[in-house]
Amino acid sequence: MLRASLRPLLDVGLPPLCPACREPVRDAGALCAPCWSRLNFITRPYCERLGIPFAFDPGPGILSMQAIADPPAYARARAAVGFDDVARLLVHALKYGDRLDLVPTLGRWMAVAGSELLVGADALVPVPLHWRRLWARRFNQSSALAHAVSAEAGVPVTTALKRVRATRSQVGLSKSERAQNIQGAFRVPPGARAEVAGRRLVLVDDVLTSGSTVDACARALLRAGATQVEVLVFARVVDAVRLPI
């Protein structure tokens, strides 16, 4: 009640701004109309394995060339939006600007995009940060998104997966360099294997670029006995050159 009564004063002194362009908006965490129109939500048709959108509908169950040539360890991946200019601003606002007010909205979009993955899933697994990076950043954006998706879908969150080796930033690295950089970085400790073994899990992260990080996470979970691992992210990089087969 106190927050509701103070809201008009706060809106006058600190009016809510669009997290992408900083224009005034009605509600905190909301996008303005121009930014909303530029957000590229991913819907079918897309590759059933990787979730990469197709420019045309090739028919049900079709895989992209990338999925056929280099199949990942995880079963399926889904993303709410393509990683374009607006999505990049939202991710950077969350990750580097401490805009935790964006989490419920992003989590709601992710829950819609990953609805088929979430049905029957046993647990959500946020991609972990190394303790040194977590200490510097103060929170794990993947964990925040996982809890937001959990609130929408009713799937519990487990932190059984750990990052046991610090790695340098993946930004600017090639796909092969990303895979090498992340090798051996994730593990399920023996005491946490009961949370993984025999379960169908959904990895949660903010952005899927080359897929090296979530692939390494999926392999670690499968080695610990998970029956299936799938991936749900807020945004993914879309390669328009990749056509379906």
C-alpha positions in Angstrom: 0.0 0.0 0.0 2.9 2.4 0.8 4.5 1.7 -2.5 1.3 2.3 -4.4 0.7 5.5 -2.5 4.2 6.8 -3.3 4.2 5.7 -6.9 2.8 9.0 -8.3 5.5 10.9 -6.5 8.2 8.6 -7.8 6.9 8.8 -11.4 7.2 12.6 -11.2 10.6 12.6 -9.7 12.0 9.5 -11.5 9.7 8.8 -14.5 10.1 5.3 -15.9 12.2 5.2 -19.1 12.4 2.7 -21.9 15.4 0.5 -21.2 16.5 0.5 -24.8 16.3 4.2 -25.8 15.6 6.0 -22.5 12.4 7.6 -23.7 9.6 8.1 -21.1 7.2 5.2 -20.8 4.1 4.5 -18.7 5.4 1.5 -16.7 8.8 0.6 -15.3 10.6 -2.0 -17.5 8.3 -1.5 -20.5 9.5 -0.7 -24.0 8.4 2.3 -25.9 6.3 1.7 -29.1 9.2 2.2 -31.6 11.6 -0.1 -29.7 8.8 -2.7 -29.3 8.2 -2.7 -33.0 11.9 -3.3 -33.7 12.1 -6.3 -31.3 12.3 -9.5 -33.4 10.3 -12.2 -31.7 11.2 -15.7 -33.0 8.2 -17.7 -34.1 7.8 -20.7 -36.4 9.0 -21.6 -39.0 12.4 -22.4 -37.4 14.9 -25.2 -37.1 13.4 -27.8 -34.7 16.8 -28.5 -33.2 18.4 -25.1 -32.9 15.4 -22.7 -33.0 17.0 -20.7 -35.8 14.2 -18.9 -37.8 13.7 -19.7 -41.4 13.0 -17.1 -44.1 10.3 -19.3 -45.5 8.3 -22.4 -44.3 10.1 -25.6 -45.5 7.6 -27.9 -43.7 7.4 -29.5 -40.3 10.4 -31.0 -38.6 13.0 -29.5 -41.0 16.5 -29.0 -39.6 18.9 -26.2 -40.5 22.2 -27.0 -42.2 24.0 -26.0 -39.0 22.0 -28.6 -37.0 22.8 -31.4 -39.5 26.5 -30.5 -39.9 27.3 -29.9 -36.3 24.6 -31.3 -34.0 24.9 -30.0 -30.4 24.8 -32.1 -27.2 21.5 -30.6 -26.2 18.2 -31.8 -27.8 16.6 -28.5 -28.7 17.1 -24.7 -28.2 14.5 -22.0 -28.1 14.9 -18.2 -27.9 12.4 -15.4 -27.4 14.0 -12.9 -29.7 16.8 -12.5 -32.2 19.9 -10.7 -30.9 19.4 -7.4 -32.8 20.0 -3.8 -31.6 17.1 -3.6 -29.2 17.7 -7.1 -27.7 21.4 -6.2 -27.3 20.5 -3.0 -25.4 18.1 -5.0 -23.1 20.8 -7.7 -22.4 23.4 -5.1 -21.6 21.0 -3.1 -19.4 20.4 -6.3 -17.4 23.9 -7.7 -17.3 26.0 -4.5 -16.9 23.4 -1.9 -15.8 21.8 -3.9 -13.0 18.4 -3.5 -14.5 16.8 -6.3 -12.6 13.4 -4.7 -13.2 13.6 -6.2 -16.7 13.8 -9.8 -15.4 10.1 -10.5 -15.0 9.3 -9.2 -18.6 12.2 -11.1 -20.2 11.3 -14.2 -18.2 7.7 -14.0 -19.3 8.7 -13.8 -23.0 11.1 -16.7 -22.5 8.4 -18.9 -20.9 6.2 -18.3 -23.9 9.0 -19.1 -26.4 10.0 -22.2 -24.5 6.6 -23.5 -23.6 7.1 -26.8 -25.4 10.4 -27.4 -23.6 9.0 -26.5 -20.2 6.1 -29.0 -20.3 7.3 -32.0 -18.4 10.7 -30.6 -17.5 12.1 -31.6 -14.1 14.2 -28.5 -13.5 15.7 -25.3 -14.9 19.5 -25.0 -14.7 21.0 -21.5 -15.0 24.4 -21.3 -16.7 26.7 -20.6 -13.8 29.2 -17.9 -13.3 32.6 -18.5 -11.8 32.7 -17.2 -8.2 35.1 -14.4 -9.1 33.0 -13.0 -11.8 29.9 -13.4 -9.7 31.5 -11.5 -6.9 32.4 -8.7 -9.4 29.0 -8.6 -11.0 27.0 -9.2 -7.8 24.4 -11.3 -9.5 24.1 -14.0 -12.2 21.7 -12.8 -14.9 21.1 -16.4 -16.0 19.9 -17.3 -12.5 17.7 -14.3 -12.3 16.1 -15.2 -15.7 15.7 -18.9 -14.6 13.8 -17.9 -11.5 11.6 -15.6 -13.6 10.8 -18.5 -16.0 10.2 -20.7 -13.0 7.6 -18.2 -11.6 5.8 -18.4 -15.0 6.0 -22.1 -15.7 6.2 -23.7 -12.2 9.4 -25.6 -13.0 11.9 -25.6 -10.1 15.4 -24.2 -10.4 18.5 -26.2 -9.5 22.0 -24.9 -9.1 23.6 -28.4 -9.4 25.8 -27.2 -12.3 29.0 -25.3 -11.3 31.6 -23.4 -13.2 34.8 -24.9 -11.8 37.3 -23.0 -14.0 37.5 -19.3 -14.7 37.5 -18.4 -18.4 38.2 -15.2 -20.3 35.3 -13.4 -22.0 33.8 -15.1 -25.1 33.3 -11.7 -26.8 35.4 -11.5 -29.9 36.4 -15.1 -30.1 35.7 -17.4 -33.1 33.6 -20.5 -32.6 36.5 -22.8 -32.3 38.2 -20.4 -29.8 35.0 -20.2 -27.8 34.8 -24.0 -27.6 38.4 -24.3 -26.5 38.1 -21.4 -24.0 35.1 -23.1 -22.3 36.4 -26.7 -22.3 36.3 -28.3 -18.9 34.8 -25.2 -17.2 31.6 -26.9 -16.0 31.0 -29.8 -13.7 28.3 -31.3 -11.5 29.8 -32.1 -8.1 29.3 -35.6 -6.8 27.1 -34.4 -4.0 24.7 -32.7 -6.5 24.3 -35.6 -9.0 21.0 -36.7 -7.4 19.5 -33.4 -8.6 20.5 -34.2 -12.2 20.5 -38.0 -12.7 17.5 -39.4 -14.6 16.0 -35.9 -15.1 15.0 -33.8 -18.1 16.6 -30.4 -17.7 16.3 -27.0 -19.4 19.5 -24.8 -19.4 18.7 -21.1 -19.1 21.0 -18.3 -20.3 20.6 -14.7 -21.6 22.2 -15.0 -25.1 23.1 -17.9 -27.4 25.8 -17.0 -29.8 27.9 -19.9 -31.1 26.4 -22.3 -28.6 29.7 -23.3 -27.2 28.8 -22.4 -23.6 25.5 -24.2 -23.5 26.9 -27.2 -25.3 29.6 -27.5 -22.7 27.0 -27.2 -19.9 24.8 -29.8 -21.6 27.7 -32.3 -21.9 28.5 -31.8 -18.2 24.8 -32.5 -17.2 24.6 -35.5 -19.5 27.8 -37.0 -18.0 26.2 -36.5 -14.6 23.3 -38.7 -15.7 20.6 -36.3 -17.1 18.3 -38.0 -19.6 17.9 -35.0 -21.8 19.1 -31.4 -21.8 17.4 -28.5 -23.7 18.2 -24.8 -23.9 16.1 -21.7 -23.3 17.5 -18.2 -23.8 16.2 -14.7 -24.1 18.0 -13.9 -27.4 20.0 -15.8 -29.9 22.3 -14.7 -32.8 20.6 -15.4 -36.1 22.7 -16.3 -39.1 20.6 -15.4 -42.1 22.9 -17.3 -44.4 22.0 -20.7 -42.9 19.2 -22.2 -45.0 17.2 -25.3 -44.2 17.8 -28.6 -45.9 
